[in-house]
């Protein structure tokens, strides 16, 4: 039997305390399972935002999608993780990545390094977190025996790390292009990356949950209008090729539901995350899929 679906929303917009709590409660009302935050300068600070989200809600888990490991010292990060897990009642899911925005590192006065150096730092961070949080004398203590680890990345070395350590294998469905902007992967390209991950993870005792971050997720009878901003940003895409991208779900309700089920069959994705602007628009898909599995 396939894993049941889980749905997350990645909160992008800073807000006042009351506004933040209100939109987190709304995400829970809409049926989302996880409230997530990214890790960029100029956006919300991840850990206090997650504590506030948990205090405003009852059921949803909270997590990072994803922390930039280059911003953190592993020992200090272990303290943040343990404290946040304790304060959220054991609802934390820790997402880690290498970071990809050079300007943020420069603004923070931190080295950016080569891609290989960033992966090396991420590996050291993961291994040190495992060691510290498993130590009985580490203080503070997380509430969970193991805080679930999500690793996000598509490169070969990242997939090796994900296969070795991650409870949740997260695919952005995009790569950093020559202009350092994210470029979406085609369906065949994502097939190859997921296939490579499965080869690397073949010896795992417990399979990881496979996750995809959706860039567009909207129920609409006019997908061309819904995707107009994307098509304007990426003039090489036609409407047909944009709708075929795995990170794009746009169309009538039954069509989008069918696409979600088809992607679970093709890639194994059961953990889907939408961006905050699409939180309301994607909610009918969650409702319909839950009704089918009831």
Secondary structure, DSSP 8 states (H G I E B T S, - for coil): -----EEEEEE-S---HHHHHHHHHHHHHTT-SEEEE---TTS--HHHHHHHHHHH-SS-EEEES-EEGGG--HHHHHHHHHHHHHHTTS-EEEEEE----HHHHHHHT-----HHHHHHHHHHHHHHHHHHHH-TT-SS--SSSS-EEEEE--SHHHHHHHHHH-SEEEE-SEEE-TTSSEEE--HHHHHHHHHHHHHHTTT-SS--EEEEE-SEEEE-S-HHHHTHHHHHH-TT--HHHHHTSTTEEEESHHHHHHHHHHHHHHH-EEEEEEEGGGHHHHHHHHHHHHHHH-
